[in-house]
Amino acid sequence: MNGRSDQEKACLLEAVASTMLELQLFRPNVLHL
């Protein structure tokens, strides 16, 4: 169970990181609009 939870945590961290990067990239465009 620990190994599975670790994998799930890694996937969640990657998803959150990608989302944060996308938001940072989109923010300037929204502000310019």
mmCIF file of the N, C-alpha and C atoms, coordinates in Angstrom:
data_MODEL
# 
_entry.id   MODEL 
# 
loop_
_atom_site.group_PDB 
_atom_site.id 
_atom_site.type_symbol 
_atom_site.label_atom_id 
_atom_site.label_alt_id 
_atom_site.label_comp_id 
_atom_site.label_asym_id 
_atom_site.label_entity_id 
_atom_site.label_seq_id 
_atom_site.pdbx_PDB_ins_code 
_atom_site.Cartn_x 
_atom_site.Cartn_y 
_atom_site.Cartn_z 
_atom_site.occupancy 
_atom_site.B_iso_or_equiv 
_atom_site.pdbx_formal_charge 
_atom_site.auth_seq_id 
_atom_site.auth_comp_id 
_atom_site.auth_asym_id 
_atom_site.auth_atom_id 
_atom_site.pdbx_PDB_model_num 
ATOM 1  N N  . MET A 1 1  ? 0.850  -1.209 0.000   1.00 0.00 ? 1  MET A N  1 
ATOM 2  C CA . MET A 1 1  ? 0.000  0.000  0.000   1.00 0.00 ? 1  MET A CA 1 
ATOM 3  C C  . MET A 1 1  ? 0.879  1.251  0.000   1.00 0.00 ? 1  MET A C  1 
ATOM 4  N N  . ASN A 1 2  ? 1.977  1.177  0.754   1.00 0.00 ? 2  ASN A N  1 
ATOM 5  C CA . ASN A 1 2  ? 2.856  2.351  0.804   1.00 0.00 ? 2  ASN A CA 1 
ATOM 6  C C  . ASN A 1 2  ? 3.404  2.674  -0.592  1.00 0.00 ? 2  ASN A C  1 
ATOM 7  N N  . GLY A 1 3  ? 3.862  1.628  -1.309  1.00 0.00 ? 3  GLY A N  1 
ATOM 8  C CA . GLY A 1 3  ? 4.406  1.857  -2.648  1.00 0.00 ? 3  GLY A CA 1 
ATOM 9  C C  . GLY A 1 3  ? 3.356  2.480  -3.555  1.00 0.00 ? 3  GLY A C  1 
ATOM 10 N N  . ARG A 1 4  ? 2.115  1.961  -3.462  1.00 0.00 ? 4  ARG A N  1 
ATOM 11 C CA . ARG A 1 4  ? 1.051  2.482  -4.319  1.00 0.00 ? 4  ARG A CA 1 
ATOM 12 C C  . ARG A 1 4  ? 0.782  3.944  -3.978  1.00 0.00 ? 4  ARG A C  1 
ATOM 13 N N  . SER A 1 5  ? 0.701  4.248  -2.689  1.00 0.00 ? 5  SER A N  1 
ATOM 14 C CA . SER A 1 5  ? 0.421  5.633  -2.288  1.00 0.00 ? 5  SER A CA 1 
ATOM 15 C C  . SER A 1 5  ? 1.557  6.542  -2.768  1.00 0.00 ? 5  SER A C  1 
ATOM 16 N N  . ASP A 1 6  ? 2.799  6.052  -2.723  1.00 0.00 ? 6  ASP A N  1 
ATOM 17 C CA . ASP A 1 6  ? 3.928  6.862  -3.180  1.00 0.00 ? 6  ASP A CA 1 
ATOM 18 C C  . ASP A 1 6  ? 3.772  7.171  -4.668  1.00 0.00 ? 6  ASP A C  1 
ATOM 19 N N  . GLN A 1 7  ? 3.394  6.163  -5.446  1.00 0.00 ? 7  GLN A N  1 
ATOM 20 C CA . GLN A 1 7  ? 3.206  6.386  -6.883  1.00 0.00 ? 7  GLN A CA 1 
ATOM 21 C C  . GLN A 1 7  ? 2.080  7.388  -7.122  1.00 0.00 ? 7  GLN A C  1 
ATOM 22 N N  . GLU A 1 8  ? 0.997  7.236  -6.362  1.00 0.00 ? 8  GLU A N  1 
ATOM 23 C CA . GLU A 1 8  ? -0.131 8.155  -6.532  1.00 0.00 ? 8  GLU A CA 1 
ATOM 24 C C  . GLU A 1 8  ? 0.301  9.574  -6.171  1.00 0.00 ? 8  GLU A C  1 
ATOM 25 N N  . LYS A 1 9  ? 1.081  9.706  -5.093  1.00 0.00 ? 9  LYS A N  1 
ATOM 26 C CA . LYS A 1 9  ? 1.554  11.034 -4.688  1.00 0.00 ? 9  LYS A CA 1 
ATOM 27 C C  . LYS A 1 9  ? 2.408  11.635 -5.795  1.00 0.00 ? 9  LYS A C  1 
ATOM 28 N N  . ALA A 1 10 ? 3.288  10.825 -6.393  1.00 0.00 ? 10 ALA A N  1 
ATOM 29 C CA . ALA A 1 10 ? 4.158  11.310 -7.473  1.00 0.00 ? 10 ALA A CA 1 
ATOM 30 C C  . ALA A 1 10 ? 3.303  11.793 -8.641  1.00 0.00 ? 10 ALA A C  1 
ATOM 31 N N  . CYS A 1 11 ? 2.278  11.017 -8.989  1.00 0.00 ? 11 CYS A N  1 
ATOM 32 C CA . CYS A 1 11 ? 1.400  11.407 -10.109 1.00 0.00 ? 11 CYS A CA 1 
ATOM 33 C C  . CYS A 1 11 ? 0.680  12.711 -9.780  1.00 0.00 ? 11 CYS A C  1 
ATOM 34 N N  . LEU A 1 12 ? 0.212  12.833 -8.542  1.00 0.00 ? 12 LEU A N  1 
ATOM 35 C CA . LEU A 1 12 ? -0.503 14.051 -8.148  1.00 0.00 ? 12 LEU A CA 1 
ATOM 36 C C  . LEU A 1 12 ? 0.447  15.243 -8.207  1.00 0.00 ? 12 LEU A C  1 
ATOM 37 N N  . LEU A 1 13 ? 1.685  15.047 -7.705  1.00 0.00 ? 13 LEU A N  1 
ATOM 38 C CA . LEU A 1 13 ? 2.657  16.148 -7.711  1.00 0.00 ? 13 LEU A CA 1 
ATOM 39 C C  . LEU A 1 13 ? 2.931  16.577 -9.145  1.00 0.00 ? 13 LEU A C  1 
ATOM 40 N N  . GLU A 1 14 ? 3.085  15.608 -10.047 1.00 0.00 ? 14 GLU A N  1 
ATOM 41 C CA . GLU A 1 14 ? 3.353  15.956 -11.448 1.00 0.00 ? 14 GLU A CA 1 
ATOM 42 C C  . GLU A 1 14 ? 2.172  16.709 -12.042 1.00 0.00 ? 14 GLU A C  1 
ATOM 43 N N  . ALA A 1 15 ? 0.956  16.257 -11.741 1.00 0.00 ? 15 ALA A N  1 
ATOM 44 C CA . ALA A 1 15 ? -0.239 16.910 -12.278 1.00 0.00 ? 15 ALA A CA 1 
ATOM 45 C C  . ALA A 1 15 ? -0.330 18.342 -11.752 1.00 0.00 ? 15 ALA A C  1 
ATOM 46 N N  . VAL A 1 16 ? -0.087 18.509 -10.446 1.00 0.00 ? 16 VAL A N  1 
ATOM 47 C CA . VAL A 1 16 ? -0.159 19.852 -9.852  1.00 0.00 ? 16 VAL A CA 1 
ATOM 48 C C  . VAL A 1 16 ? 0.928  20.740 -10.443 1.00 0.00 ? 16 VAL A C  1 
ATOM 49 N N  . ALA A 1 17 ? 2.133  20.203 -10.593 1.00 0.00 ? 17 ALA A N  1 
ATOM 50 C CA . ALA A 1 17 ? 3.247  20.990 -11.142 1.00 0.00 ? 17 ALA A CA 1 
ATOM 51 C C  . ALA A 1 17 ? 2.920  21.451 -12.562 1.00 0.00 ? 17 ALA A C  1 
ATOM 52 N N  . SER A 1 18 ? 2.417  20.529 -13.390 1.00 0.00 ? 18 SER A N  1 
ATOM 53 C CA . SER A 1 18 ? 2.080  20.893 -14.773 1.00 0.00 ? 18 SER A CA 1 
ATOM 54 C C  . SER A 1 18 ? 0.973  21.943 -14.789 1.00 0.00 ? 18 SER A C  1 
ATOM 55 N N  . THR A 1 19 ? -0.006 21.796 -13.896 1.00 0.00 ? 19 THR A N  1 
ATOM 56 C CA . THR A 1 19 ? -1.106 22.766 -13.838 1.00 0.00 ? 19 THR A CA 1 
ATOM 57 C C  . THR A 1 19 ? -0.575 24.133 -13.427 1.00 0.00 ? 19 THR A C  1 
ATOM 58 N N  . MET A 1 20 ? 0.308  24.148 -12.429 1.00 0.00 ? 20 MET A N  1 
ATOM 59 C CA . MET A 1 20 ? 0.866  25.427 -11.962 1.00 0.00 ? 20 MET A CA 1 
ATOM 60 C C  . MET A 1 20 ? 1.646  26.095 -13.096 1.00 0.00 ? 20 MET A C  1 
ATOM 61 N N  . LEU A 1 21 ? 2.438  25.302 -13.840 1.00 0.00 ? 21 LEU A N  1 
ATOM 62 C CA . LEU A 1 21 ? 3.203  25.867 -14.947 1.00 0.00 ? 21 LEU A CA 1 
ATOM 63 C C  . LEU A 1 21 ? 2.259  26.443 -15.998 1.00 0.00 ? 21 LEU A C  1 
ATOM 64 N N  . GLU A 1 22 ? 1.199  25.700 -16.310 1.00 0.00 ? 22 GLU A N  1 
ATOM 65 C CA . GLU A 1 22 ? 0.243  26.189 -17.316 1.00 0.00 ? 22 GLU A CA 1 
ATOM 66 C C  . GLU A 1 22 ? -0.402 27.486 -16.849 1.00 0.00 ? 22 GLU A C  1 
ATOM 67 N N  . LEU A 1 23 ? -0.775 27.556 -15.572 1.00 0.00 ? 23 LEU A N  1 
ATOM 68 C CA . LEU A 1 23 ? -1.409 28.770 -15.047 1.00 0.00 ? 23 LEU A CA 1 
ATOM 69 C C  . LEU A 1 23 ? -0.428 29.940 -15.144 1.00 0.00 ? 23 LEU A C  1 
ATOM 70 N N  . GLN A 1 24 ? 0.843  29.694 -14.815 1.00 0.00 ? 24 GLN A N  1 
ATOM 71 C CA . GLN A 1 24 ? 1.836  30.766 -14.875 1.00 0.00 ? 24 GLN A CA 1 
ATOM 72 C C  . GLN A 1 24 ? 2.004  31.248 -16.310 1.00 0.00 ? 24 GLN A C  1 
ATOM 73 N N  . LEU A 1 25 ? 1.929  30.304 -17.271 1.00 0.00 ? 25 LEU A N  1 
ATOM 74 C CA . LEU A 1 25 ? 2.092  30.684 -18.673 1.00 0.00 ? 25 LEU A CA 1 
ATOM 75 C C  . LEU A 1 25 ? 0.860  31.434 -19.179 1.00 0.00 ? 25 LEU A C  1 
ATOM 76 N N  . PHE A 1 26 ? -0.314 31.022 -18.719 1.00 0.00 ? 26 PHE A N  1 
ATOM 77 C CA . PHE A 1 26 ? -1.557 31.649 -19.205 1.00 0.00 ? 26 PHE A CA 1 
ATOM 78 C C  . PHE A 1 26 ? -1.822 32.990 -18.519 1.00 0.00 ? 26 PHE A C  1 
ATOM 79 N N  . ARG A 1 27 ? -1.361 33.166 -17.304 1.00 0.00 ? 27 ARG A N  1 
ATOM 80 C CA . ARG A 1 27 ? -1.644 34.409 -16.565 1.00 0.00 ? 27 ARG A CA 1 
ATOM 81 C C  . ARG A 1 27 ? -1.257 35.659 -17.359 1.00 0.00 ? 27 ARG A C  1 
ATOM 82 N N  . PRO A 1 28 ? -0.029 35.738 -17.870 1.00 0.00 ? 28 PRO A N  1 
ATOM 83 C CA . PRO A 1 28 ? 0.369  36.941 -18.629 1.00 0.00 ? 28 PRO A CA 1 
ATOM 84 C C  . PRO A 1 28 ? -0.583 37.218 -19.782 1.00 0.00 ? 28 PRO A C  1 
ATOM 85 N N  . ASN A 1 29 ? -0.980 36.167 -20.502 1.00 0.00 ? 29 ASN A N  1 
ATOM 86 C CA . ASN A 1 29 ? -1.897 36.353 -21.634 1.00 0.00 ? 29 ASN A CA 1 
ATOM 87 C C  . ASN A 1 29 ? -3.221 36.936 -21.147 1.00 0.00 ? 29 ASN A C  1 
ATOM 88 N N  . VAL A 1 30 ? -3.735 36.418 -20.043 1.00 0.00 ? 30 VAL A N  1 
ATOM 89 C CA . VAL A 1 30 ? -5.020 36.911 -19.515 1.00 0.00 ? 30 VAL A CA 1 
ATOM 90 C C  . VAL A 1 30 ? -4.877 38.363 -19.084 1.00 0.00 ? 30 VAL A C  1 
ATOM 91 N N  . LEU A 1 31 ? -3.751 38.684 -18.435 1.00 0.00 ? 31 LEU A N  1 
ATOM 92 C CA . LEU A 1 31 ? -3.556 40.064 -17.962 1.00 0.00 ? 31 LEU A CA 1 
ATOM 93 C C  . LEU A 1 31 ? -3.471 41.011 -19.156 1.00 0.00 ? 31 LEU A C  1 
ATOM 94 N N  . HIS A 1 32 ? -2.790 40.566 -20.222 1.00 0.00 ? 32 HIS A N  1 
ATOM 95 C CA . HIS A 1 32 ? -2.666 41.429 -21.402 1.00 0.00 ? 32 HIS A CA 1 
ATOM 96 C C  . HIS A 1 32 ? -4.030 41.663 -22.033 1.00 0.00 ? 32 HIS A C  1 
ATOM 97 N N  . LEU A 1 33 ? -4.902 40.650 -22.008 1.00 0.00 ? 33 LEU A N  1 
ATOM 98 C CA . LEU A 1 33 ? -6.233 40.815 -22.597 1.00 0.00 ? 33 LEU A CA 1 
ATOM 99 C C  . LEU A 1 33 ? -6.997 41.863 -21.792 1.00 0.00 ? 33 LEU A C  1 
# 
